[in-house]
Amino acid sequence: MNVKSLHIKAFGKFKDFQLNLKDGLNLVVGPNESGKTTIYHFIKACLGAGKLNVLERYKPWTGEEIDGTLVITDGDTKSIRLTNNGPTVEVLEQDLVEGLMTLSDEEDVFDLTMADQKIVARMRNKMLKAEQAEKILAWLEDLPKLETCLVEKQKELGQRIEDLKKELNTFEKIRTQLFEQESIKKQTKKRLENLFGEKSKIAGKISQLEKEISDEIEKIKSQTLREISNLNLQLKQLSLLPVVSAEEFVRLNQIHQRIKALEERIKELEEKIKANEAKFEELTRKVNELRQILKGEDLDKFKLKLKNLELSYTLVESKLDQIKSHQQAFQKSWRVFERRDFDINNFLKQNTVLSFEKLKAQINDKMNELEKELSKYEKSRSKALFLVLLSMVGTVICALLGFKISSFWYYLSIVFGLITGFLFVFYKKREKRYDEISDEKIKLQIELRNLERQVAQNKLPADFGFSDLEDLRKAYEQYLEWLKQKEDLERVKEQVEKQVKEILSQLEDYGAKALQDVPSVLMWLNQIVVDLEKAEYERLLLEKIVQQDLKTKEQVEQELAQLSKLFKSELANFGLNDPSQLSEALNRGSMILKIKEQINYLERILDLCENNKLEELAKIYPNLTKLVQEKSKHQSAVEQISKEVEQLSKQLEQQAKIEQVSLPNVEKVIFELSFNDLLKKAYEALEKSIPELRSVLTKRLEQLTGSYVDKFQVVLKQLFKVFSELAEDLTVDKDLSVKFFVASKQRNLELVLSKGTVDQLALCYKMALYEVLEPEESLPLILDNFLIRFDEERLKEAVRLLKKASEKRQVIILTSDLRLANMFEIEPVAILKKP
């Protein structure tokens, strides 16, 4: 049988995979994780050796059902389909596939060197030669049945012997009982006569007691009727007056309590409304006082005005600081520049005439660059100023909408205010940079003029109070820069004075006389605005609370009126005029219920008397209890006598039956007992001879069949000796398991061989099994990366053995070792790649 091809539709990582194979040697090469073991398990599963846990492990990655086809040839071509439930066609037995056809590096190699019992049986059956051996084998197979049959016969005879012994014991017991029963029978008859006399006396006493009990019941009936008549009269008198049940009393009392609670609630609400109205008037007075301080101006406009004043004051303060710092920057050494500016300028020009052209070119280049930067920052500053103004307008609009429409616009105005602050800072940075660039430009212009003057006039630095020319030049440049800033700050100073006048004019009415008064006045006005807003909010909240309390009071008053009307109506229905009468009506109702219960109790007693229920009446009336107990005692005595009479009668009947029992044939029982005992001993002797018979048959069978183990051992040693010198120490047991004699001791192979050598032994073991068994049809040998632990020398020997084996059977090798293609001198039928 050869594997012709396989088509995997869905199995493990493969989907729609086709592999064609040929007779003889087939090599499939691929790296780890490329699917070699998946192909190996697919072929095993199709041939009938796929276990459920393996099929579960190789479920398709795509989530589909397992599906694939394996095509084999054994004279005819067969197609085997694999599904989740296994192969659809059963081709080979699992022991043949696993024992003769497959080897994988994932399997336990120590298990691979032990043949399946079915393989051992096949080998043994193959080597049976004669018809006599077959008969002996049949006898050996039937010996356990014979042994079982003898054991069963012994059990049956043992049981029969026990039964016969029981029959003899029964005979002895019956004979003894007959003698004893005759004496008991006489005593029983005498006891029966005495019991009948006692029963007659007790019956007379019971009749007398029944008469006394009847008289007592009549007396109880007459007394009960009188009590019922009196109670009915009391019930009629009470029914004429107003009566209230407990449920009605609870309901009316709840209404009354609710009315009181509502009255208390109304008082609480009135007090609360009065207190809140007083608070409202106080807040109104406070709001008016604060508005008078603000001179009746609109609050939102006044807040915006304060914001503008604060911003203006901040700007004025920063400008004044700038002017002050500029004045402090003037140095005493600069006074000479004020007196002799022209001379110094000419002197510096004269001392730089040689490099004048070069310096002039540099200064002009710098001035051109500064002109470009000035143009750039001018545009940026204009845009920033526009955005600041636009954001301020948005802040004002949102603030106005927040006070008139909803608080959302107020929060939005805060956001716009933050944006305005950020944009203003950005604008100031742009403006500051613009001023710095302008100053640099002026400096360059002054420097250029100084150079020109220095060329025209050449004097010593000492004449101007400086030690060298460089100090003079630096000081003069600083002075020129200070002068430029002074001119600019003069203009700023004029603007500041105007702004200060404007700020003081707006805050004059609020006590601001000078600029230093402005911060405290602004802080005071801001606090007034906060207090005014808080007071107006509290006043509005109080107004809503008062309105809500008035509405609640109106609802409570309506509920009180309805409940009062309902309560009066309910009292009138019961004939009551005042709530204080409810308790008396409830007490009358309770008395009526108690009287009715007493009447019901007395009527039940009458019913018990009518029905003659003595046990229940006896629980109520002591006199009757004594009579009933005495009667019950006599009746119990009669019942006891009757039971004893009945038992004695049954004993007499049983004695009569025992007398009628026929005794067994004792002689026959004794004979059968002796015969069965002898027969049992014969079966036991035959059973003891079975092991000796089995030993004789086994020895004869071995003489006829020869040793299949010896042949397998010879073949295995021939194959394994090319791999290891330990082949000569190898022995094979009857179950075809392999052992080694090392240092005069028998040892298991896992204690003697390395893992690589165990792999080589496993390969030789499979090939030896196949050679000795010689199956009728050739079976393929499938190796899954099994040669991975073979060294170079032993790999060559394995290649030689597999080449030779491929001449008689198909060999399929799945490997990750690329060297094998060269060693086998064939092209791979497939080269797998990682997905």
C-alpha positions in Angstrom: 0.0 0.0 0.0 1.3 3.4 -0.9 0.1 7.0 -0.3 -0.5 8.6 -3.7 -1.6 12.1 -2.6 -3.3 14.2 0.0 -5.6 17.2 -0.2 -6.1 19.2 3.0 -9.2 21.5 2.8 -9.1 22.5 6.5 -6.8 20.9 9.1 -4.6 22.8 11.5 -2.9 25.7 9.8 -3.4 24.3 6.3 -6.3 25.4 4.1 -6.7 24.0 0.5 -3.2 22.3 0.5 -2.3 19.6 -2.1 0.7 17.2 -1.8 1.5 14.5 -4.4 3.7 11.5 -3.5 5.5 8.8 -5.4 6.5 5.2 -4.8 9.8 4.6 -3.0 11.5 7.5 -1.2 9.7 10.9 -0.7 11.3 13.9 1.0 9.3 16.9 2.4 11.5 19.8 3.6 10.4 22.8 5.7 11.5 24.9 8.6 10.0 24.6 12.1 6.3 25.8 12.3 5.9 25.2 8.5 3.4 22.4 9.0 5.4 19.1 8.8 3.9 17.6 12.0 0.4 18.7 10.8 0.8 16.7 7.6 2.2 13.7 9.7 -0.9 13.7 12.0 -3.2 14.2 9.0 -1.9 11.0 7.3 -2.0 9.1 10.7 -5.7 10.2 11.3 -6.7 9.2 7.8 -5.1 5.7 8.2 -7.1 5.1 11.5 -4.6 6.2 14.1 -5.9 9.6 14.9 -6.9 10.1 18.5 -9.7 12.5 19.6 -7.3 14.7 21.5 -5.0 15.0 18.4 -8.0 15.9 16.2 -9.1 18.5 18.8 -5.5 20.0 18.8 -5.5 20.3 15.0 -8.9 22.0 14.5 -8.6 24.4 11.6 -7.4 27.9 12.5 -10.1 29.4 10.4 -12.8 27.9 12.7 -14.1 25.5 10.0 -14.8 21.8 10.4 -11.9 19.3 9.7 -12.0 18.2 6.1 -9.4 16.5 3.8 -8.8 13.5 1.6 -6.0 10.9 1.4 -5.6 8.8 -1.7 -3.9 5.4 -1.3 -3.1 2.5 -3.8 -3.0 -1.2 -2.9 -3.9 -2.6 -6.3 -6.9 -0.4 -6.4 -7.1 3.3 -5.7 -9.0 4.3 -2.6 -9.9 7.8 -1.3 -10.2 8.3 2.5 -12.0 11.4 3.7 -11.2 12.9 7.2 -13.8 14.8 9.3 -14.2 15.9 12.9 -15.4 12.3 13.7 -12.4 10.6 12.1 -11.9 8.8 8.7 -15.0 7.8 6.8 -13.3 4.6 5.6 -11.5 2.2 7.9 -8.4 1.0 6.1 -5.9 -0.3 8.7 -5.9 -1.2 12.4 -4.5 1.4 14.7 -1.8 -1.0 16.0 -0.4 -1.5 12.5 -0.2 2.2 11.8 1.4 3.1 15.2 3.5 -0.1 15.5 5.0 -0.4 11.9 4.5 2.8 10.0 5.1 6.0 12.0 7.9 7.7 13.9 7.9 11.3 15.2 10.3 13.4 17.3 7.3 14.5 19.4 6.5 10.9 20.6 8.1 9.2 23.6 10.9 7.1 22.1 10.9 4.7 25.1 7.3 3.7 24.2 8.4 3.3 20.5 10.8 0.4 21.6 7.9 -1.7 23.0 5.6 -3.5 20.6 1.8 -3.4 21.0 0.3 -6.7 22.2 -1.6 -7.1 19.0 1.7 -6.9 17.1 3.2 -9.5 19.4 0.2 -11.7 18.8 0.5 -11.3 15.0 4.1 -12.3 15.1 3.4 -15.3 17.3 0.5 -16.4 15.0 2.7 -16.0 11.9 5.3 -18.4 13.3 2.8 -21.3 14.3 3.5 -24.1 11.8 1.7 -27.3 12.4 -2.0 -28.4 12.8 -1.0 -30.0 16.2 0.2 -26.6 17.4 -3.1 -25.1 16.5 -4.9 -27.7 18.5 -2.7 -27.3 21.5 -3.2 -23.5 21.2 -7.0 -24.1 21.2 -6.6 -26.3 24.3 -4.6 -23.7 26.0 -7.3 -21.1 25.2 -10.0 -23.5 26.5 -8.2 -24.2 29.8 -9.5 -21.0 31.5 -13.0 -22.0 30.5 -12.5 -25.5 32.0 -11.1 -24.0 35.1 -14.0 -21.7 35.5 -16.5 -24.5 34.9 -14.9 -26.6 37.6 -15.1 -23.7 40.0 -18.8 -23.2 39.3 -19.5 -26.9 39.7 -17.8 -26.8 43.1 -19.8 -23.8 44.1 -23.1 -25.6 43.1 -22.2 -28.8 45.0 -21.1 -26.7 48.1 -24.4 -24.9 48.1 -26.3 -28.2 47.8 -24.4 -29.7 50.6 -25.2 -26.7 52.8 -28.9 -27.0 51.9 -29.0 -30.7 52.9 -27.3 -29.9 56.2 -30.0 -27.3 56.9 -32.7 -29.9 56.2 -31.2 -32.2 58.9 -31.0 -29.4 61.4 -34.7 -28.5 60.6 -35.7 -32.1 61.4 -34.1 -31.9 64.8 -35.8 -28.6 65.6 -39.3 -29.8 64.6 -39.0 -32.9 66.7 -38.0 -30.9 69.8 -40.8 -28.3 69.2 -43.5 -31.0 69.1 -42.7 -32.1 72.6 -42.7 -28.6 73.9 -45.9 -27.5 72.2 -48.1 -30.2 73.8 -47.3 -28.8 77.3 -47.9 -25.2 76.2 -51.3 -26.1 74.6 -52.8 -27.2 78.0 -51.6 -24.0 79.8 -53.1 -21.8 77.0 -56.6 -23.4 77.2 -56.8 -22.8 81.0 -55.7 -19.2 80.6 -58.5 -18.6 78.0 -61.2 -19.7 80.4 -60.0 -17.2 83.1 -59.9 -14.3 80.6 -63.5 -14.8 79.5 -64.7 -14.6 83.2 -62.8 -11.3 83.7 -64.2 -9.7 80.5 -67.8 -10.3 81.7 -67.3 -8.5 85.0 -65.7 -5.5 83.4 -68.6 -5.1 80.9 -71.1 -4.7 83.8 -69.0 -1.8 85.3 -68.8 -0.1 81.9 -72.7 -0.1 81.6 -73.0 1.6 85.0 -70.5 4.3 84.1 -72.2 5.1 80.7 -75.5 5.9 82.6 -73.7 8.3 85.0 -72.0 10.1 82.1 -75.4 10.6 80.3 -76.9 12.2 83.4 -73.9 14.6 83.7 -74.2 15.7 80.0 -77.9 16.6 80.5 -77.0 18.7 83.5 -74.3 20.5 81.4 -76.8 21.2 78.6 -79.4 22.9 80.9 -76.7 25.1 82.5 -75.3 26.2 79.1 -78.7 27.2 77.7 -79.3 29.5 80.7 -75.9 31.2 80.2 -76.6 31.7 76.4 -80.0 33.4 77.2 -78.3 35.9 79.6 -75.6 36.8 77.1 -78.1 37.4 74.3 -80.0 39.9 76.6 -76.7 41.8 77.3 -75.9 41.8 73.5 -79.2 43.3 72.7 -78.8 46.2 75.2 -75.3 47.1 73.9 -76.4 47.0 70.3 -78.7 50.0 70.9 -75.7 52.3 71.6 -73.1 53.6 69.1 -70.4 51.1 68.4 -67.0 51.4 66.6 -64.8 48.4 65.6 -61.0 48.4 66.2 -60.3 48.9 62.5 -62.6 51.9 62.2 -61.2 53.3 65.5 -57.7 53.1 64.1 -58.8 54.7 60.8 -60.7 57.6 62.5 -57.8 58.1 64.9 -55.3 58.3 62.0 -57.5 61.0 60.4 -57.7 62.9 63.6 -53.9 62.7 64.1 -53.4 63.9 60.5 -55.7 66.9 61.1 -53.5 67.9 64.1 -50.3 67.4 62.1 -51.7 69.7 59.4 -52.6 72.4 61.9 -49.0 72.2 63.3 -47.7 72.4 59.7 -49.7 75.5 59.0 -48.3 77.2 62.1 -44.7 76.3 61.1 -45.2 77.7 57.6 -46.7 81.0 58.9 -43.7 81.5 61.2 -41.3 80.6 58.4 -43.0 83.0 56.0 -42.9 85.8 58.5 -39.2 85.3 59.2 -38.3 85.2 55.5 -40.4 88.4 54.8 -38.4 90.1 57.5 -35.1 88.9 55.9 -36.4 90.0 52.5 -37.1 93.6 53.7 -33.6 93.7 55.3 -31.9 92.6 52.1 -34.0 95.2 50.1 -32.8 97.9 52.4 -29.1 96.8 52.0 -29.5 96.7 48.1 -30.9 100.2 48.1 -28.0 101.5 50.2 -25.4 99.9 47.9 -27.1 101.2 44.8 -27.0 104.7 46.3 -23.2 104.4 46.7 -23.0 103.5 43.0 -25.2 106.5 42.3 -27.9 104.4 40.6 -25.6 103.2 37.8 -26.4 100.0 35.9 -24.5 97.2 37.7 -23.2 95.5 34.5 -22.0 98.8 33.0 -20.4 99.7 36.3 -18.5 96.4 36.5 -17.3 96.9 32.9 -16.2 100.4 33.9 -14.3 99.1 36.9 -12.5 96.5 34.6 -11.5 99.3 32.2 -10.2 101.5 35.1 -8.2 98.6 36.6 -6.7 97.9 33.2 -5.9 101.6 32.6 -4.3 101.9 36.1 -2.2 98.8 35.5 -0.9 100.3 32.2 -0.2 103.7 33.8 1.7 102.0 36.7 3.9 100.0 34.3 4.7 103.1 32.2 5.6 105.1 35.4 7.9 102.3 36.5 9.5 102.4 33.0 10.1 106.2 33.3 11.5 105.9 36.8 13.9 103.1 35.8 15.1 105.2 32.8 15.8 108.2 35.1 17.8 106.0 37.5 19.8 104.6 34.6 21.6 108.1 34.0 25.3 107.9 35.0 27.4 110.8 36.3 30.1 110.2 33.7 27.6 111.1 31.0 27.5 114.8 32.1 30.5 115.6 29.9 28.5 114.3 26.9 25.8 116.9 27.6 28.3 119.7 27.5 30.7 118.4 24.7 28.5 116.2 22.6 29.9 117.7 19.3 33.6 117.4 20.3 33.2 113.8 21.5 31.4 112.8 18.3 34.1 114.4 16.1 36.8 112.7 18.2 35.3 109.3 17.8 34.9 109.8 14.0 38.6 110.9 13.7 39.8 107.8 15.5 37.7 105.4 13.3 38.3 107.0 9.8 40.5 104.1 8.6 37.7 101.6 9.2 34.8 103.9 8.6 33.7 102.5 5.3 33.8 99.0 6.6 31.8 99.9 9.8 29.4 102.0 7.8 28.6 99.1 5.5 28.1 96.8 8.5 25.8 99.3 10.2 23.8 99.8 7.0 23.4 96.0 6.6 22.1 95.8 10.2 19.7 98.7 9.7 18.3 96.9 6.6 17.7 93.7 8.6 16.1 95.8 11.4 13.8 97.5 8.9 12.5 94.1 7.7 11.9 92.9 11.3 10.1 96.2 12.1 7.8 95.7 9.2 7.1 92.1 10.3 6.4 93.0 14.0 4.3 96.0 12.9 1.9 93.7 11.1 1.9 91.1 14.0 1.3 93.9 16.6 -1.7 95.3 14.6 -3.3 91.9 14.3 -2.8 91.2 18.1 -4.3 94.6 18.9 -7.4 93.9 16.8 -7.9 90.5 18.4 -7.6 92.0 21.9 -10.3 94.6 21.1 -12.5 92.0 19.5 -12.2 89.6 22.6 -12.9 92.6 25.0 -16.1 93.3 23.1 -17.1 89.6 23.3 -16.4 89.6 27.0 -18.6 92.7 27.6 -21.5 91.3 25.4 -21.4 87.8 27.2 -21.3 89.5 30.6 -24.4 91.6 29.8 -26.2 88.5 28.4 -25.2 86.6 31.6 -27.0 89.0 33.9 -30.0 89.4 31.7 -30.6 85.9 30.2 -28.7 83.0 31.9 -25.6 82.2 33.9 -24.1 80.3 30.9 -23.3 83.7 29.2 -21.6 84.8 32.4 -19.3 81.8 32.4 -18.6 82.4 28.7 -17.6 86.0 29.5 -15.0 84.6 31.9 -13.6 82.4 29.1 -13.5 85.5 26.8 -11.8 87.4 29.6 -9.1 84.8 29.9 -8.6 84.8 26.2 -8.4 88.7 26.3 -5.7 88.5 29.0 -3.7 86.0 26.9 -4.0 88.1 23.7 -3.1 91.2 25.6 0.1 89.6 27.0 0.9 88.5 23.4 0.3 92.0 22.1 2.6 93.5 24.8 5.4 91.1 23.9 5.0 92.1 20.2 5.0 95.8 21.1 8.0 95.4 23.4 10.0 93.6 20.7 9.0 96.3 18.2 10.3 99.0 20.6 13.5 97.1 21.1 14.1 96.8 17.4 13.3 100.6 16.9 15.8 101.4 19.7 18.4 99.2 18.0 17.8 101.1 14.8 18.3 104.5 16.5 21.4 103.3 18.1 22.8 102.3 14.8 21.9 105.7 13.4 23.7 107.4 16.3 26.7 105.2 16.0 26.9 106.0 12.3 26.8 109.8 13.1 29.4 109.3 15.8 31.7 107.6 13.4 31.4 110.4 10.9 32.1 113.0 13.7 35.1 111.1 15.0 36.7 111.2 11.5 36.3 115.0 11.4 37.8 115.6 14.9 40.5 113.6 16.6 41.0 114.2 20.4 42.4 112.2 23.3 39.9 110.2 25.5 41.5 111.8 28.6 40.1 115.2 27.5 36.6 113.7 28.1 37.4 112.0 31.4 38.1 108.4 30.0 41.2 106.3 30.1 41.0 104.8 26.6 39.1 105.2 23.4 37.1 101.9 23.8 35.6 103.0 27.1 34.8 106.4 25.6 33.0 104.8 22.7 31.0 102.4 24.8 30.0 105.1 27.3 29.0 107.4 24.5 26.9 104.7 22.8 25.1 104.0 26.1 24.4 107.7 26.5 23.0 108.0 23.0 20.8 105.1 23.6 19.6 106.7 26.9 18.8 109.9 25.0 16.7 108.1 22.5 14.8 106.4 25.2 14.3 109.7 27.0 12.7 111.2 23.9 10.3 108.3 23.7 9.5 108.4 27.4 8.8 112.1 27.3 5.9 111.3 24.9 4.9 108.4 27.2 4.9 110.7 30.2 2.5 113.1 28.5 0.1 110.2 27.7 0.4 108.9 31.3 -0.5 112.3 32.7 -3.6 112.4 30.5 -4.6 108.9 31.6 -4.1 109.7 35.3 -6.4 112.8 35.0 -9.0 110.7 33.2 -8.9 108.0 35.9 -9.0 110.5 38.8 -11.9 112.3 37.1 -13.9 109.1 37.0 -13.1 108.1 40.6 -13.2 111.6 42.2 -16.8 111.1 43.3 -15.7 107.9 45.2 -12.8 109.6 47.2 -9.8 109.2 44.8 -7.8 112.5 45.1 -4.4 111.2 43.9 -3.0 108.3 41.9 -2.0 106.4 45.0 -5.7 106.4 46.2 -6.8 104.5 43.1 -6.0 100.9 44.2 -7.9 101.2 47.5 -10.9 102.9 45.8 -11.0 100.2 43.1 -10.8 97.5 45.7 -13.6 99.1 47.7 -15.8 99.5 44.7 -15.3 95.9 43.7 -16.3 94.7 47.2 -19.4 96.9 46.9 -20.3 95.2 43.6 -19.8 91.7 45.1 -21.9 92.6 48.1 -24.6 94.0 45.8 -24.7 90.9 43.6 -24.8 88.6 46.7 -27.6 90.6 48.3 -29.7 90.7 45.1 -29.2 86.9 44.6 -30.2 86.2 48.3 -33.2 88.5 47.9 -34.4 86.7 44.7 -33.9 83.3 46.4 -35.9 84.5 49.5 -38.7 85.7 47.3 -38.9 82.3 45.6 -38.9 80.5 49.0 -41.7 82.8 50.3 -43.8 82.1 47.2 -43.2 78.4 47.6 -44.1 78.4 51.3 -47.3 80.4 50.5 -48.2 77.8 47.9 -47.5 75.0 50.3 -49.6 76.6 53.0 -52.5 77.0 50.7 -52.3 73.3 49.8 -52.1 72.2 53.4 -55.1 74.4 54.3 -57.1 72.8 51.5 -56.1 69.3 52.7 -57.0 70.3 56.3 -60.5 71.5 55.2 -61.1 68.3 53.3 -60.0 66.0 56.2 -62.0 68.0 58.8 -65.1 67.7 56.6 -64.5 63.9 56.2 -63.9 63.4 59.9 -67.1 65.1 60.9 -69.0 63.0 58.4 -67.5 59.8 59.6 -68.3 60.7 63.3 -71.9 61.4 62.2 -72.2 58.1 60.5 -71.4 56.3 63.8 -73.8 58.6 65.8 -70.9 60.5 67.5 -70.6 64.2 68.0 -67.1 64.5 69.5 -63.8 62.6 69.0 -63.7 62.0 72.8 -66.7 59.6 72.3 -64.6 57.2 70.1 -63.0 55.4 73.0 -66.4 54.6 74.7 -67.7 53.3 71.3 -64.6 51.2 70.9 -65.0 49.7 74.3 -68.7 48.8 73.6 -67.5 47.1 70.4 -65.0 45.1 72.2 -67.6 44.0 74.8 -69.9 42.9 72.0 -67.2 40.8 70.4 -66.4 39.2 73.7 -70.1 38.3 74.3 -70.3 36.9 70.8 -67.2 34.8 71.4 -68.7 33.5 74.7 -72.0 32.6 73.0 -70.1 30.8 70.2 -68.1 28.9 72.9 -71.3 27.9 74.7 -73.0 26.8 71.5 -70.0 24.7 70.7 -70.3 23.0 74.1 -74.0 22.3 73.3 -72.9 20.8 70.0 -70.4 18.6 71.8 -73.2 17.5 74.1 -75.6 16.7 71.2 -72.9 14.7 69.4 -71.7 13.0 72.6 -68.1 14.0 72.2 -66.9 12.9 75.6 -63.2 13.5 75.2 -63.5 17.2 74.4 -66.2 17.7 77.1 -64.0 16.0 79.6 -61.3 18.6 79.0 -63.8 21.3 80.2 -65.7 19.7 83.1 -63.7 17.9 85.9 -66.6 15.7 87.1 -67.1 14.3 83.7 -63.4 13.8 83.3 -63.3 11.3 86.2 -66.2 9.3 84.8 -64.7 9.2 81.3 -61.2 8.3 82.5 -62.7 5.4 84.6 -64.7 4.2 81.6 -61.7 4.4 79.3 -59.6 2.5 81.9 -62.2 -0.4 81.9 -62.4 -0.3 78.1 -58.6 -0.6 77.8 -58.7 -3.6 80.2 -61.3 -5.2 77.9 -59.2 -4.5 74.8 -56.1 -5.9 76.5 -58.1 -9.1 77.4 -59.4 -9.4 73.8 -55.8 -9.0 72.4 -54.5 -11.7 74.8 -57.4 -14.0 73.9 -56.6 -13.4 70.2 -52.9 -14.2 70.7 -53.7 -17.4 72.6 -56.1 -18.5 69.9 -53.4 -17.9 67.2 -50.9 -19.9 69.3 -53.3 -22.8 69.4 -53.8 -22.6 65.6 -50.0 -22.5 65.1 -49.6 -25.5 67.4 -52.2 -27.4 65.3 -50.3 -26.5 62.1 -47.0 -27.7 63.6 -48.6 -31.0 64.5 -49.7 -31.4 60.9 -46.2 -30.8 59.4 -44.7 -33.9 57.7 -41.1 -34.8 58.5 -38.6 -35.2 55.7 -37.1 -38.6 54.5 -34.0 -38.6 56.7 -32.2 -41.6 55.0 -32.5 -40.1 51.5 -31.1 -36.7 52.7 -28.1 -38.4 54.3 -27.3 -40.5 51.2 -27.5 -37.4 48.9 -25.2 -35.4 51.3 -22.5 -38.1 51.2 -22.6 -38.4 47.4 -22.3 -34.7 46.7 -19.4 -34.4 49.1 -17.4 -37.1 47.2 -18.2 -35.4 43.9 -16.9 -32.0 45.1 -13.6 -33.6 46.2 -13.2 -35.1 42.7 -13.7 -31.6 41.1 -11.2 -30.0 43.4 -8.5 -32.7 42.5 -9.2 -32.0 38.8 -8.8 -28.2 39.3 -5.4 -28.7 41.0 -4.1 -30.6 38.0 -4.9 -27.8 35.5 -1.7 -25.8 36.0 0.4 -28.9 35.4 -1.5 -29.6 32.2 -1.0 -25.9 31.1 2.7 -26.2 31.6 3.0 -29.4 29.5 0.9 -27.9 26.7 3.0 -24.7 26.7 6.3 -26.5 26.4 5.0 -28.7 23.6 3.7 -25.5 21.8 7.1 -23.8 22.0 8.7 -27.0 20.6 6.3 -26.9 17.6 6.4 -23.1 16.9 10.0 -22.2 17.6 10.9 -18.7 19.2 9.6 -15.6 17.3 11.5 -13.6 19.9 14.9 -15.1 18.9 14.3 -14.2 15.2 13.2 -10.6 16.1 16.3 -10.2 18.4 18.7 -11.3 15.6 17.2 -8.9 13.1 17.2 -6.0 15.6 20.8 -6.6 16.5 21.9 -6.7 12.8 20.2 -3.3 12.2 21.3 -1.6 15.4 25.0 -2.7 15.4 25.8 -0.1 12.7 24.8 2.6 15.2 26.1 1.3 18.5 28.5 -1.3 19.9 25.9 -2.0 22.7 23.9 -4.0 20.1 25.7 -7.2 21.4 24.4 -6.5 25.0 20.8 -6.2 23.7 18.1 -8.8 24.7 14.4 -9.0 23.8 11.7 -10.3 26.2 8.6 -12.2 25.2 6.6 -9.0 25.0 9.3 -7.7 22.6 10.5 -5.1 25.1 14.2 -4.3 24.9 16.7 -4.7 27.7 20.5 -4.4 28.0 23.0 -6.5 30.0 25.6 -4.0 31.3 28.1 -4.9 34.0 26.4 -8.3 34.5 23.1 -6.6 35.3 19.9 -6.2 33.2 19.1 -2.5 32.7 16.4 -0.6 31.0 17.5 1.3 27.9 16.8 4.8 29.3 19.5 4.1 31.9 22.1 3.0 29.3 21.5 5.0 26.0 21.5 8.7 25.2 18.5 10.3 23.6 20.1 10.2 20.1 21.0 6.5 20.4 17.4 5.7 21.7 16.1 7.4 18.5 18.4 5.2 16.4 17.2 2.1 18.3 13.6 3.1 17.8 14.1 3.4 14.0 15.8 -0.1 13.9 13.0 -1.5 16.2 10.2 -0.4 13.7 12.2 -1.8 10.7 12.9 -5.1 12.5 9.2 -5.5 13.4 8.2 -5.0 9.8 10.9 -7.4 8.5 9.9 -10.2 10.9 6.2 -9.7 10.6 6.3 -9.5 6.7 2.7 -8.2 6.3 0.9 -9.4 3.2 0.7 -5.9 1.7 3.5 -3.4 1.9 3.0 -0.5 4.4 4.6 2.9 4.1 7.1 4.2 6.7 6.4 7.8 7.7 9.1 9.8 9.7 8.3 13.3 11.2 11.6 15.1 11.8 12.8 11.9 13.5 16.4 12.1 12.3 17.0 15.4 14.0 19.2 14.0 16.8 21.4 11.8 14.5 25.0 12.9 14.2 26.7 13.1 10.8 28.1 9.5 10.8 24.9 7.8 12.1 22.8 10.0 9.8 24.6 8.5 6.8 23.9 5.0 8.1 20.2 5.9 8.6 20.1 7.2 5.1 21.6 3.9 3.8 19.0 1.8 5.7 16.1 4.0 4.6 17.2 3.9 0.9 17.3 0.1 1.2 13.9 0.0 2.9 12.4 2.2 0.1 13.1 -0.6 -2.4 10.4 -2.7 -0.7 8.0 -0.1 0.8 7.2 3.5 0.4 9.2 5.9 2.8 7.9 9.4 3.5 10.4 11.7 5.4 9.2 15.1 6.8 12.3 17.0 7.9 13.7 20.5 8.6 17.3 19.3 7.7 18.2 20.5 4.2 21.3 18.2 4.1 19.0 15.1 3.7 18.2 16.1 0.1 21.9 15.9 -0.9 22.4 12.7 1.2 19.5 10.9 -0.3 20.4 12.3 -3.7 16.8 13.1 -4.6 14.7 16.3 -5.1 12.1 17.0 -2.3 8.5 16.4 -3.4 7.6 19.6 -1.5 9.3 22.5 0.2 7.2 24.0 2.9 7.4 27.6 4.1 6.2 29.4 7.3 2.7 30.8 6.9 
